[in-house]
């Protein structure tokens, strides 16, 4: 009996070791940050505050890596274009590269202009606001990651700054019209991402997989689709990812992207032709043609995310550093190299340690993905950001990517239901006929192209007498045809997390501000 108990204890200890290892690595990273900043800054006034802020900034960076980066590589992993290990290596490398190479020289000290810095006339109060906002955003991201909900890092910080700002200066300090546009992004981002992803997937189906000769159709369309992806991603990187290195207007970025797209088309077309000539005429073969483009998409999305969103981790830290080192409250703060390193390395470590959970959620727990669906999601992620930037729409990259996954899933549901109705119509028309006759017609129907299917159904309808169905019977048929391919529980959980992100991080930030102020006074 004692031996059995010992074995149970050992088994429990073994299952907890990976978690202890991850926790140990994360703590080591934060301790190293504290050691560096303690050595560099303890001699200056409020130096210990900067050490504490750097520690919180590192914790925030770890949580961004654990939660936010999953959107860039989740679809590629879910479609099996990348293994989990390969995705983590690519994402960690390109996230860090994006942050360090193109992460920006300066950052807005008041994220998104949501509170008025003119109403904060005390440098120490400003530092407390930033520390409370950073810690609240990090804690909320940690909770969301534990629950398996991908949420917006930007919204977490926005909520933190808003909550701490109101606690410090009252309701009048907030820019409520700006908060209204941020709230609008809860709807705009996922809807726009979902529509664009569904549109691309439908285009792929109509032009390739719904054709009787899929290989010939692939030879024609896949190079065009890859070129469009190259155009979108090149423009996206120039507009969003490389603004530190090269600031340019949108039309120039679009022109640069077009030149790159044409070059890619010329290079890719013969490669696709060679690869397609070895493939059989089936959907799985077509999927393989999208594998390499998906790997590039994951890398480019990670680079742009690192360049653009690293400010969520280091922005408040850069603001605190500027306030302590130079004194006063500036609207823009320079980002020192050590601060950028905290963000870049922290995101990479957080992704490696805790990223797989959210990668699985985005890649496989919402709806089943293959390479064509994942390609459509990647296209939506880049195009939606470009469109939103030009029209001044407030969007979240997290909401866009997850909305695109849902868009693909709901399109699959619609197509499955439509196809089921067609099959039932065919069977109804052939009622009483031999089984072989029905199967022969169904086989011809399945092999036919979209246009041929339409002609076959039109011919059937000419000879069919419509039966009158009651409202109850029609409702029953809809239930039969409807097959859920999107997990509703995931939809509800993620939507709820999005809605409460700003209020939750704001409430935590307000409480943390009062706590920090009480300790410092």
GIHU-V118244 format. One record per pair of residues at least 12 apart in sequence whose ideal C-beta (glycine too) atoms are under 8 Angstrom apart, sorted by the first residue. I is the first residue (numbers start at 1). GAP is how many residues later the second one is. D is the distance in whole Angstrom. If there is no record, write none. Layout:
i = {I | I}
gap = {GAP | GAP}
d = {D | D}
This chain:
i = {22 | 22 | 25 | 25 | 26 | 26 | 26 | 26 | 29 | 29 | 29 | 29 | 29 | 30 | 30 | 30 | 30 | 33 | 33 | 33 | 33 | 33 | 34 | 34 | 34 | 36 | 36 | 37 | 37 | 37 | 37 | 37 | 38 | 40 | 41 | 41 | 44 | 44 | 45 | 46 | 46 | 46 | 47 | 49 | 49 | 49 | 49 | 50 | 50 | 50 | 50 | 52 | 53 | 53 | 53 | 53 | 53 | 53 | 53 | 53 | 54 | 54 | 54 | 56 | 56 | 56 | 56 | 56 | 57 | 57 | 57 | 57 | 57 | 57 | 57 | 57 | 57 | 58 | 58 | 59 | 59 | 59 | 60 | 60 | 60 | 60 | 60 | 60 | 60 | 60 | 60 | 61 | 61 | 61 | 61 | 61 | 61 | 61 | 61 | 61 | 61 | 61 | 62 | 62 | 62 | 62 | 62 | 62 | 62 | 63 | 63 | 63 | 63 | 63 | 64 | 64 | 64 | 64 | 64 | 64 | 64 | 64 | 64 | 65 | 65 | 65 | 65 | 65 | 65 | 65 | 65 | 65 | 65 | 65 | 65 | 66 | 66 | 66 | 66 | 66 | 66 | 66 | 66 | 66 | 66 | 67 | 67 | 67 | 67 | 67 | 67 | 67 | 68 | 68 | 68 | 68 | 68 | 68 | 68 | 68 | 69 | 69 | 69 | 69 | 69 | 69 | 69 | 69 | 70 | 70 | 70 | 70 | 70 | 70 | 70 | 71 | 71 | 71 | 71 | 71 | 71 | 71 | 71 | 71 | 72 | 72 | 72 | 72 | 72 | 72 | 72 | 73 | 73 | 73 | 73 | 73 | 73 | 73 | 73 | 73 | 74 | 74 | 74 | 74 | 74 | 74 | 74 | 74 | 75 | 75 | 75 | 75 | 75 | 75 | 75 | 75 | 75 | 75 | 76 | 76 | 76 | 76 | 76 | 76 | 76 | 77 | 77 | 77 | 77 | 78 | 78 | 78 | 78 | 78 | 78 | 78 | 79 | 79 | 79 | 79 | 79 | 79 | 79 | 79 | 80 | 80 | 81 | 81 | 81 | 81 | 81 | 81 | 81 | 82 | 82 | 82 | 84 | 84 | 87 | 87 | 88 | 88 | 88 | 88 | 88 | 90 | 90 | 90 | 90 | 91 | 91 | 91 | 91 | 91 | 92 | 92 | 92 | 92 | 92 | 93 | 93 | 94 | 94 | 94 | 94 | 94 | 95 | 95 | 95 | 95 | 95 | 95 | 95 | 95 | 95 | 96 | 96 | 96 | 96 | 96 | 97 | 97 | 98 | 98 | 98 | 98 | 98 | 98 | 98 | 98 | 98 | 99 | 99 | 99 | 99 | 99 | 99 | 99 | 100 | 100 | 100 | 101 | 101 | 101 | 102 | 102 | 102 | 102 | 102 | 102 | 102 | 102 | 103 | 103 | 103 | 103 | 103 | 103 | 103 | 103 | 103 | 103 | 104 | 104 | 104 | 104 | 104 | 104 | 105 | 105 | 105 | 106 | 106 | 106 | 106 | 107 | 107 | 107 | 107 | 107 | 107 | 107 | 107 | 108 | 108 | 108 | 108 | 109 | 109 | 109 | 109 | 109 | 109 | 109 | 109 | 109 | 109 | 109 | 110 | 110 | 110 | 111 | 111 | 111 | 111 | 111 | 111 | 111 | 111 | 111 | 112 | 112 | 112 | 112 | 112 | 113 | 113 | 114 | 114 | 114 | 114 | 114 | 114 | 114 | 114 | 114 | 115 | 115 | 115 | 115 | 115 | 115 | 115 | 115 | 116 | 116 | 117 | 117 | 119 | 119 | 119 | 120 | 120 | 120 | 120 | 120 | 123 | 123 | 123 | 123 | 124 | 125 | 125 | 126 | 126 | 126 | 127 | 127 | 127 | 128 | 128 | 128 | 128 | 128 | 128 | 129 | 129 | 129 | 129 | 129 | 130 | 130 | 130 | 130 | 130 | 130 | 130 | 131 | 131 | 131 | 131 | 132 | 132 | 132 | 132 | 132 | 132 | 132 | 132 | 132 | 133 | 133 | 133 | 133 | 133 | 133 | 133 | 133 | 133 | 134 | 134 | 134 | 134 | 135 | 135 | 135 | 135 | 136 | 136 | 136 | 136 | 136 | 136 | 136 | 136 | 136 | 136 | 137 | 137 | 137 | 137 | 137 | 137 | 137 | 137 | 138 | 139 | 139 | 140 | 140 | 140 | 140 | 140 | 140 | 140 | 141 | 141 | 143 | 144 | 144 | 145 | 145 | 145 | 147 | 147 | 148 | 148 | 148 | 148 | 148 | 149 | 149 | 149 | 149 | 149 | 150 | 150 | 150 | 150 | 150 | 150 | 150 | 150 | 151 | 151 | 151 | 151 | 152 | 152 | 152 | 152 | 152 | 152 | 153 | 153 | 153 | 153 | 154 | 154 | 154 | 155 | 155 | 155 | 155 | 155 | 155 | 156 | 156 | 156 | 157 | 157 | 157 | 157 | 158 | 158 | 158 | 158 | 159 | 159 | 159 | 159 | 159 | 159 | 159 | 160 | 160 | 160 | 160 | 161 | 161 | 162 | 162 | 162 | 162 | 162 | 163 | 163 | 163 | 163 | 163 | 163 | 163 | 164 | 164 | 164 | 164 | 166 | 166 | 167 | 167 | 167 | 167 | 168 | 179 | 181 | 182 | 182 | 183 | 184 | 184 | 185 | 185 | 185 | 185 | 185 | 186 | 186 | 186 | 188 | 188 | 188 | 188 | 189 | 189 | 189 | 189 | 189 | 189 | 189 | 190 | 190 | 190 | 190 | 190 | 191 | 192 | 192 | 192 | 192 | 192 | 192 | 192 | 193 | 193 | 193 | 193 | 193 | 193 | 193 | 193 | 193 | 193 | 194 | 194 | 194 | 194 | 194 | 194 | 194 | 195 | 196 | 196 | 196 | 196 | 196 | 196 | 197 | 197 | 197 | 197 | 197 | 197 | 197 | 197 | 197 | 198 | 198 | 198 | 198 | 198 | 200 | 200 | 200 | 200 | 201 | 201 | 201 | 201 | 201 | 202 | 204 | 204 | 204 | 204 | 204 | 205 | 205 | 206 | 207 | 207 | 208 | 208 | 208 | 209 | 209 | 209 | 210 | 210 | 211 | 212 | 212 | 212 | 212 | 213 | 214 | 214 | 214 | 214 | 214 | 215 | 215 | 215 | 215 | 215 | 215 | 215 | 218 | 218 | 218 | 218 | 219 | 219 | 219 | 222 | 222 | 222 | 222 | 222 | 223 | 223 | 223 | 223 | 224 | 225 | 225 | 226 | 226 | 226 | 226 | 226 | 227 | 227 | 227 | 227 | 227 | 228 | 228 | 229 | 229 | 229 | 229 | 229 | 229 | 230 | 230 | 230 | 230 | 230 | 231 | 231 | 231 | 231 | 232 | 232 | 232 | 232 | 232 | 233 | 233 | 233 | 233 | 233 | 234 | 234 | 234 | 234 | 234 | 235 | 235 | 235 | 235 | 235 | 235 | 236 | 236 | 236 | 236 | 236 | 237 | 237 | 237 | 238 | 238 | 238 | 238 | 239 | 239 | 239 | 240 | 240 | 240 | 240 | 240 | 241 | 241 | 241 | 241 | 242 | 243 | 244 | 250 | 250 | 272 | 275 | 275 | 276 | 286 | 287 | 287 | 287 | 288 | 289 | 290 | 290 | 290 | 290 | 291 | 293 | 294 | 294 | 294 | 294 | 297 | 297 | 297 | 298 | 300 | 301 | 301 | 301 | 305 | 306 | 306 | 308 | 309 | 310 | 310 | 310 | 310 | 311 | 311 | 313 | 313 | 313 | 313 | 314 | 314 | 314 | 314 | 314 | 317 | 317 | 317 | 318 | 318 | 318 | 318 | 318 | 319 | 321 | 321 | 321 | 322 | 361 | 362 | 362 | 362 | 365 | 365 | 366 | 366 | 366 | 366 | 366 | 366 | 366 | 366 | 366 | 367 | 367 | 367 | 367 | 367 | 367 | 367 | 367 | 368 | 369 | 369 | 373 | 373 | 376 | 376 | 377 | 377 | 377 | 377 | 380 | 380 | 380 | 380 | 380 | 381 | 381 | 381 | 381 | 384 | 384 | 385 | 385 | 399 | 402 | 406 | 406 | 409 | 409 | 410 | 412 | 412 | 413 | 413 | 413 | 413 | 413 | 416 | 416 | 417 | 417 | 417 | 420 | 420 | 420 | 421 | 422 | 422 | 422 | 423 | 423 | 424 | 424 | 425 | 425 | 425 | 425 | 426 | 426 | 426 | 426 | 426 | 426 | 428 | 429 | 429 | 429 | 444}
gap = {331 | 332 | 324 | 328 | 36 | 323 | 324 | 327 | 29 | 33 | 316 | 317 | 320 | 25 | 28 | 29 | 32 | 21 | 22 | 24 | 25 | 309 | 17 | 20 | 21 | 18 | 302 | 13 | 14 | 17 | 18 | 301 | 13 | 298 | 283 | 284 | 280 | 281 | 279 | 78 | 81 | 278 | 277 | 78 | 82 | 271 | 275 | 270 | 271 | 274 | 275 | 79 | 74 | 77 | 78 | 81 | 263 | 264 | 267 | 268 | 263 | 285 | 288 | 75 | 78 | 79 | 82 | 261 | 77 | 256 | 257 | 259 | 260 | 282 | 285 | 286 | 289 | 284 | 288 | 76 | 79 | 287 | 74 | 75 | 77 | 78 | 81 | 252 | 253 | 257 | 286 | 249 | 252 | 253 | 281 | 282 | 283 | 284 | 285 | 286 | 288 | 289 | 76 | 284 | 285 | 287 | 288 | 291 | 292 | 75 | 78 | 79 | 82 | 287 | 77 | 89 | 245 | 246 | 248 | 249 | 282 | 283 | 286 | 27 | 30 | 281 | 282 | 283 | 284 | 285 | 286 | 287 | 288 | 289 | 290 | 75 | 76 | 79 | 284 | 285 | 287 | 288 | 289 | 291 | 292 | 74 | 77 | 78 | 83 | 84 | 86 | 291 | 73 | 82 | 84 | 85 | 237 | 241 | 329 | 330 | 22 | 26 | 233 | 236 | 278 | 281 | 282 | 286 | 80 | 285 | 288 | 289 | 291 | 292 | 293 | 79 | 230 | 234 | 291 | 310 | 326 | 327 | 330 | 331 | 19 | 226 | 229 | 230 | 233 | 309 | 329 | 14 | 15 | 17 | 18 | 225 | 228 | 229 | 286 | 290 | 284 | 285 | 286 | 287 | 288 | 289 | 327 | 331 | 219 | 287 | 288 | 294 | 298 | 299 | 302 | 303 | 326 | 330 | 218 | 219 | 221 | 222 | 287 | 298 | 302 | 282 | 283 | 286 | 287 | 282 | 284 | 285 | 286 | 290 | 291 | 296 | 208 | 215 | 284 | 290 | 291 | 292 | 294 | 295 | 290 | 291 | 209 | 210 | 213 | 214 | 217 | 290 | 293 | 212 | 213 | 216 | 272 | 275 | 211 | 272 | 263 | 264 | 267 | 268 | 271 | 205 | 208 | 209 | 212 | 207 | 208 | 211 | 260 | 264 | 255 | 256 | 257 | 259 | 260 | 209 | 255 | 205 | 206 | 208 | 209 | 212 | 207 | 208 | 210 | 211 | 215 | 249 | 252 | 253 | 256 | 210 | 248 | 249 | 251 | 252 | 206 | 209 | 143 | 204 | 205 | 206 | 207 | 208 | 209 | 210 | 212 | 207 | 208 | 211 | 241 | 244 | 245 | 248 | 240 | 241 | 244 | 143 | 144 | 206 | 139 | 140 | 141 | 142 | 143 | 201 | 204 | 205 | 141 | 203 | 204 | 207 | 208 | 211 | 232 | 237 | 240 | 241 | 139 | 140 | 203 | 206 | 207 | 231 | 139 | 229 | 230 | 226 | 227 | 228 | 229 | 204 | 207 | 208 | 211 | 212 | 225 | 226 | 228 | 203 | 207 | 223 | 224 | 21 | 206 | 207 | 209 | 210 | 213 | 220 | 221 | 222 | 223 | 224 | 51 | 209 | 221 | 22 | 43 | 46 | 47 | 50 | 200 | 201 | 204 | 205 | 42 | 46 | 49 | 66 | 70 | 62 | 65 | 44 | 47 | 48 | 51 | 60 | 61 | 64 | 65 | 68 | 46 | 47 | 50 | 51 | 54 | 58 | 59 | 60 | 57 | 59 | 212 | 214 | 50 | 53 | 54 | 45 | 48 | 49 | 53 | 209 | 200 | 204 | 205 | 206 | 396 | 43 | 392 | 193 | 197 | 203 | 193 | 196 | 197 | 36 | 40 | 385 | 388 | 389 | 392 | 32 | 35 | 36 | 39 | 384 | 31 | 34 | 186 | 187 | 189 | 190 | 193 | 185 | 189 | 381 | 385 | 28 | 31 | 32 | 35 | 377 | 378 | 380 | 381 | 384 | 24 | 27 | 28 | 30 | 31 | 32 | 183 | 372 | 376 | 23 | 26 | 182 | 183 | 25 | 373 | 374 | 377 | 20 | 23 | 24 | 27 | 28 | 369 | 370 | 372 | 373 | 376 | 16 | 19 | 20 | 22 | 23 | 175 | 368 | 372 | 18 | 366 | 369 | 16 | 19 | 20 | 361 | 364 | 365 | 368 | 12 | 15 | 361 | 353 | 357 | 209 | 212 | 213 | 346 | 350 | 209 | 210 | 213 | 217 | 345 | 212 | 344 | 345 | 347 | 348 | 208 | 211 | 212 | 248 | 251 | 252 | 344 | 347 | 247 | 346 | 347 | 350 | 244 | 245 | 246 | 247 | 346 | 349 | 156 | 159 | 160 | 245 | 155 | 158 | 242 | 27 | 241 | 343 | 346 | 347 | 350 | 156 | 345 | 349 | 155 | 158 | 159 | 348 | 21 | 24 | 344 | 347 | 342 | 343 | 344 | 345 | 346 | 347 | 350 | 345 | 346 | 348 | 349 | 155 | 348 | 12 | 17 | 340 | 344 | 347 | 342 | 343 | 344 | 345 | 346 | 347 | 350 | 345 | 346 | 348 | 349 | 340 | 344 | 342 | 343 | 346 | 347 | 345 | 323 | 213 | 212 | 320 | 319 | 209 | 210 | 208 | 209 | 210 | 211 | 214 | 213 | 312 | 313 | 200 | 205 | 206 | 207 | 195 | 199 | 206 | 207 | 210 | 211 | 214 | 209 | 210 | 212 | 213 | 216 | 212 | 192 | 195 | 196 | 201 | 203 | 208 | 211 | 187 | 188 | 191 | 206 | 207 | 208 | 209 | 210 | 211 | 214 | 186 | 209 | 210 | 212 | 213 | 214 | 216 | 212 | 183 | 184 | 187 | 188 | 208 | 211 | 179 | 180 | 182 | 183 | 206 | 207 | 208 | 210 | 211 | 178 | 209 | 210 | 212 | 213 | 175 | 176 | 179 | 180 | 171 | 172 | 175 | 207 | 210 | 209 | 17 | 21 | 168 | 171 | 172 | 167 | 210 | 244 | 13 | 14 | 13 | 14 | 78 | 74 | 77 | 163 | 239 | 240 | 238 | 235 | 236 | 237 | 240 | 68 | 67 | 68 | 69 | 71 | 72 | 61 | 62 | 64 | 65 | 66 | 70 | 71 | 54 | 58 | 68 | 71 | 53 | 54 | 57 | 50 | 54 | 64 | 67 | 68 | 42 | 45 | 46 | 49 | 41 | 68 | 150 | 38 | 39 | 42 | 46 | 67 | 34 | 35 | 37 | 38 | 41 | 33 | 151 | 64 | 68 | 146 | 149 | 150 | 153 | 27 | 30 | 31 | 34 | 35 | 26 | 27 | 29 | 30 | 25 | 147 | 150 | 151 | 154 | 24 | 63 | 64 | 67 | 149 | 19 | 22 | 23 | 26 | 27 | 18 | 19 | 21 | 22 | 147 | 151 | 64 | 68 | 146 | 149 | 150 | 63 | 66 | 67 | 14 | 15 | 18 | 19 | 14 | 147 | 150 | 64 | 67 | 68 | 145 | 149 | 62 | 63 | 66 | 67 | 65 | 64 | 63 | 139 | 140 | 17 | 13 | 14 | 13 | 86 | 83 | 84 | 85 | 83 | 82 | 81 | 82 | 84 | 85 | 80 | 82 | 77 | 80 | 81 | 84 | 78 | 81 | 85 | 80 | 82 | 77 | 80 | 81 | 92 | 38 | 41 | 89 | 88 | 30 | 33 | 34 | 37 | 24 | 32 | 29 | 30 | 33 | 34 | 21 | 25 | 26 | 28 | 29 | 22 | 25 | 26 | 15 | 16 | 17 | 18 | 21 | 14 | 12 | 15 | 18 | 12 | 129 | 39 | 40 | 43 | 122 | 125 | 36 | 39 | 40 | 43 | 120 | 121 | 124 | 125 | 128 | 38 | 39 | 41 | 42 | 45 | 118 | 119 | 120 | 117 | 36 | 39 | 35 | 39 | 28 | 32 | 24 | 27 | 28 | 31 | 20 | 21 | 23 | 24 | 27 | 16 | 19 | 20 | 23 | 16 | 20 | 12 | 15 | 99 | 92 | 80 | 85 | 76 | 77 | 76 | 73 | 74 | 69 | 70 | 71 | 72 | 73 | 67 | 69 | 64 | 65 | 66 | 60 | 61 | 63 | 60 | 23 | 31 | 35 | 19 | 22 | 53 | 57 | 32 | 35 | 36 | 39 | 12 | 15 | 16 | 19 | 31 | 34 | 36 | 31 | 34 | 35 | 12}
d = {4 | 7 | 7 | 6 | 6 | 7 | 8 | 6 | 6 | 7 | 7 | 7 | 5 | 5 | 5 | 6 | 8 | 5 | 6 | 8 | 4 | 6 | 6 | 7 | 5 | 8 | 7 | 6 | 5 | 4 | 8 | 8 | 5 | 8 | 8 | 8 | 7 | 7 | 7 | 8 | 7 | 5 | 7 | 6 | 8 | 7 | 6 | 6 | 6 | 5 | 8 | 7 | 7 | 7 | 5 | 7 | 8 | 6 | 4 | 7 | 6 | 8 | 6 | 6 | 5 | 5 | 6 | 8 | 6 | 6 | 6 | 7 | 4 | 7 | 5 | 7 | 8 | 5 | 5 | 8 | 5 | 8 | 6 | 8 | 6 | 4 | 7 | 7 | 5 | 8 | 7 | 8 | 4 | 8 | 6 | 5 | 8 | 7 | 2 | 5 | 8 | 6 | 8 | 5 | 8 | 6 | 4 | 7 | 8 | 5 | 4 | 5 | 7 | 6 | 7 | 5 | 7 | 8 | 6 | 5 | 7 | 5 | 6 | 8 | 7 | 7 | 4 | 6 | 6 | 3 | 4 | 8 | 8 | 7 | 6 | 7 | 8 | 5 | 4 | 7 | 7 | 4 | 6 | 8 | 7 | 5 | 6 | 5 | 6 | 7 | 7 | 6 | 8 | 7 | 8 | 5 | 7 | 6 | 8 | 6 | 5 | 6 | 7 | 7 | 7 | 8 | 5 | 6 | 6 | 6 | 4 | 5 | 7 | 5 | 8 | 6 | 8 | 8 | 6 | 7 | 6 | 5 | 4 | 7 | 6 | 6 | 4 | 5 | 6 | 8 | 7 | 4 | 8 | 7 | 5 | 5 | 8 | 7 | 6 | 8 | 7 | 5 | 8 | 7 | 3 | 4 | 7 | 8 | 8 | 7 | 6 | 6 | 7 | 4 | 4 | 7 | 8 | 7 | 5 | 7 | 7 | 5 | 7 | 6 | 8 | 5 | 8 | 4 | 8 | 8 | 7 | 3 | 4 | 8 | 4 | 7 | 8 | 7 | 7 | 4 | 5 | 5 | 7 | 4 | 8 | 8 | 7 | 5 | 4 | 6 | 8 | 5 | 6 | 7 | 6 | 6 | 6 | 7 | 6 | 7 | 6 | 5 | 6 | 7 | 8 | 7 | 6 | 5 | 7 | 7 | 8 | 4 | 6 | 7 | 8 | 4 | 8 | 5 | 6 | 8 | 8 | 5 | 8 | 4 | 4 | 7 | 5 | 7 | 6 | 4 | 8 | 7 | 5 | 6 | 7 | 6 | 4 | 7 | 7 | 5 | 6 | 7 | 6 | 7 | 4 | 6 | 7 | 3 | 4 | 8 | 7 | 4 | 7 | 4 | 6 | 6 | 4 | 7 | 6 | 7 | 5 | 8 | 7 | 7 | 5 | 5 | 7 | 5 | 6 | 8 | 8 | 4 | 6 | 7 | 5 | 5 | 7 | 8 | 7 | 6 | 7 | 7 | 7 | 5 | 8 | 8 | 6 | 6 | 6 | 6 | 6 | 5 | 6 | 5 | 7 | 5 | 7 | 4 | 5 | 7 | 7 | 6 | 6 | 8 | 7 | 7 | 6 | 8 | 7 | 8 | 8 | 4 | 7 | 7 | 6 | 6 | 7 | 5 | 7 | 8 | 7 | 8 | 8 | 5 | 6 | 5 | 8 | 8 | 6 | 7 | 8 | 6 | 8 | 6 | 7 | 6 | 6 | 6 | 6 | 5 | 7 | 6 | 5 | 5 | 6 | 7 | 6 | 7 | 4 | 8 | 7 | 5 | 6 | 7 | 6 | 7 | 6 | 6 | 5 | 7 | 5 | 8 | 7 | 6 | 8 | 6 | 5 | 6 | 6 | 6 | 7 | 5 | 8 | 8 | 6 | 5 | 5 | 5 | 7 | 7 | 7 | 6 | 5 | 6 | 7 | 7 | 4 | 6 | 5 | 6 | 8 | 8 | 4 | 8 | 5 | 5 | 8 | 8 | 7 | 8 | 6 | 7 | 8 | 4 | 8 | 5 | 8 | 4 | 4 | 6 | 6 | 3 | 4 | 7 | 5 | 8 | 6 | 8 | 5 | 7 | 7 | 4 | 7 | 8 | 8 | 8 | 6 | 8 | 7 | 4 | 7 | 7 | 5 | 7 | 4 | 4 | 6 | 7 | 4 | 4 | 7 | 4 | 8 | 5 | 8 | 8 | 8 | 6 | 5 | 7 | 8 | 7 | 5 | 4 | 7 | 6 | 6 | 8 | 6 | 8 | 6 | 7 | 6 | 7 | 7 | 6 | 7 | 5 | 8 | 7 | 8 | 6 | 5 | 8 | 4 | 5 | 6 | 6 | 6 | 8 | 6 | 7 | 8 | 6 | 5 | 6 | 5 | 4 | 8 | 5 | 6 | 7 | 6 | 6 | 5 | 8 | 7 | 7 | 6 | 6 | 7 | 6 | 8 | 5 | 5 | 8 | 8 | 6 | 5 | 5 | 7 | 7 | 8 | 8 | 6 | 6 | 8 | 6 | 4 | 7 | 7 | 3 | 4 | 7 | 5 | 7 | 7 | 4 | 8 | 7 | 6 | 7 | 7 | 5 | 8 | 7 | 3 | 6 | 7 | 4 | 4 | 8 | 4 | 6 | 7 | 4 | 8 | 7 | 7 | 4 | 4 | 6 | 6 | 8 | 5 | 6 | 7 | 8 | 8 | 6 | 7 | 4 | 5 | 6 | 7 | 7 | 6 | 7 | 7 | 6 | 7 | 6 | 7 | 8 | 4 | 5 | 3 | 5 | 6 | 5 | 7 | 6 | 3 | 7 | 6 | 5 | 7 | 7 | 8 | 7 | 7 | 7 | 5 | 7 | 5 | 7 | 4 | 7 | 8 | 4 | 4 | 7 | 8 | 4 | 6 | 5 | 3 | 8 | 7 | 6 | 7 | 4 | 5 | 6 | 7 | 8 | 5 | 5 | 7 | 4 | 8 | 4 | 8 | 4 | 5 | 7 | 4 | 6 | 7 | 4 | 7 | 4 | 5 | 7 | 7 | 6 | 4 | 5 | 6 | 6 | 8 | 7 | 5 | 8 | 7 | 8 | 7 | 6 | 8 | 5 | 5 | 7 | 6 | 5 | 6 | 7 | 6 | 5 | 5 | 6 | 7 | 5 | 8 | 7 | 5 | 7 | 7 | 7 | 5 | 5 | 8 | 6 | 8 | 5 | 7 | 8 | 7 | 5 | 5 | 6 | 6 | 6 | 5 | 5 | 8 | 8 | 5 | 7 | 6 | 5 | 4 | 5 | 7 | 8 | 7 | 6 | 7 | 5 | 8 | 5 | 4 | 7 | 5 | 4 | 7 | 7 | 7 | 6 | 7 | 7 | 7 | 6 | 8 | 7 | 6 | 5 | 4 | 8 | 5 | 6 | 7 | 4 | 7 | 6 | 4 | 5 | 7 | 8 | 8 | 7 | 5 | 5 | 8 | 6 | 4 | 4 | 7 | 5 | 5 | 7 | 4 | 8 | 6 | 8 | 6 | 4 | 6 | 6 | 7 | 7 | 6 | 8 | 4 | 6 | 7 | 5 | 6 | 6 | 5 | 7 | 5 | 6 | 7 | 6 | 4 | 4 | 7 | 7 | 8 | 7 | 8 | 6 | 6 | 8 | 6 | 7 | 7 | 5 | 4 | 6 | 7 | 8 | 4 | 6 | 8 | 5 | 6 | 6 | 6 | 6 | 6 | 7 | 7 | 4 | 8 | 7 | 8 | 7 | 6 | 7 | 7 | 7 | 7 | 8 | 7 | 7 | 4 | 6 | 7 | 8 | 8 | 7 | 4 | 6 | 7 | 6 | 5 | 6 | 6 | 4 | 5 | 7 | 8 | 5 | 7 | 5 | 7 | 5 | 5 | 7 | 6 | 6 | 7 | 7 | 7 | 6 | 6 | 6 | 6 | 7 | 5 | 6 | 6 | 6 | 6 | 5 | 8 | 8 | 6 | 7 | 6 | 3 | 7 | 6 | 5 | 7 | 7 | 7 | 7 | 5 | 8 | 7 | 6 | 7 | 4 | 6 | 6 | 7 | 8 | 8 | 4 | 7 | 7 | 6 | 5 | 6 | 5 | 8 | 7 | 7 | 7 | 6 | 6 | 7 | 6 | 4 | 6 | 5 | 8 | 7 | 7 | 7 | 5 | 6 | 5 | 7 | 5 | 5 | 7 | 8 | 4 | 7 | 5 | 8 | 7 | 6 | 7 | 8 | 8 | 8 | 7 | 7 | 8 | 8 | 8 | 6 | 6 | 6 | 8 | 7 | 8 | 5 | 7 | 5 | 7}
